[in-house]
Amino acid sequence: MREQYQVTVRLIERLHRHFLDVIRCELRRLNVEDINAVQALLLHNIGSEDLVIRDLKERGYYHGSNVSYNIKKLTEAGYIAQERSQHDRRATRVQLTEKGLALCEALRTMQTTMAATFERYDLTDETLAQANDALAGVERAWADHIRLGPPLP
């Protein structure tokens, strides 16, 4: 089990890096040079929602080290609109602009096209569902470890 767990951890890390590379390639294809792949993924995860910045972390939408920096860059580039929450002036709400929504649509199209090619790699709905179930179990175990500490032997 330990060896397979290590393989899984390395694979998750590599998959995340490769997915960011896929997004980088798509940004180049679309001639988008004013944001990076992490910022594009953040936009994609926000989608049409209207969120408070802290929700990005709580929902697991944020990937990176400095959410404030990336939100600032996305706002400056015209992908996100920000406003202070009327209920809590300390909280900032974000939503995508038309430019941000257009990029998200392009990324969704790329994802749909990519998913259609998965059969070439013997990936079916069933095999992906099994992989998703296994990864959800890893996520639950890691979340419990963070929340509760290491399990007793």
C-alpha positions, 0 to 999 in steps of 0.5 A: 500500500505504501508504494502505491500511495507514493505513486499516487502522490507523485502522479497527482503532482505531475497531473496538476503540472501537466494540466497547467501546461495544457492550459498554458498551451491553450493560452498561447493558441488563443494569443492570451499573454496577459495572464498565466495558467494558474490565473486562467485556472482560477478564472475557470473555477470561478466561472459565472459565480459571484464569490467572496475571495475567501470562498476561493480557498474554502472551495479549493478553487485557488491554486497558488501561493498568493491569491491577492496578487493573482486577483489584482493581476486578473482585475488589472487585465480586465478578467475580473471585477471586484467590489466590497461586500455590502454586508462585510466591508472587509470582504471583497466579492469577485465576478468575471467580466465579459472578457473573463467569461469569454476565456472561460468558454474557450477553456471549456471548449478545449476541455470538451475537445480533450475529453473526446480524445480520451477513448484513444487512451482507453479512458471511458466514463467508467474508468474515469469514475473509478479514478475519481472515486479513488482520488476523492478517497485520497482527498478525504484522507488528507482532509481528515489528517489536516483536520484531526491529525494523524490516525492512531496506530 
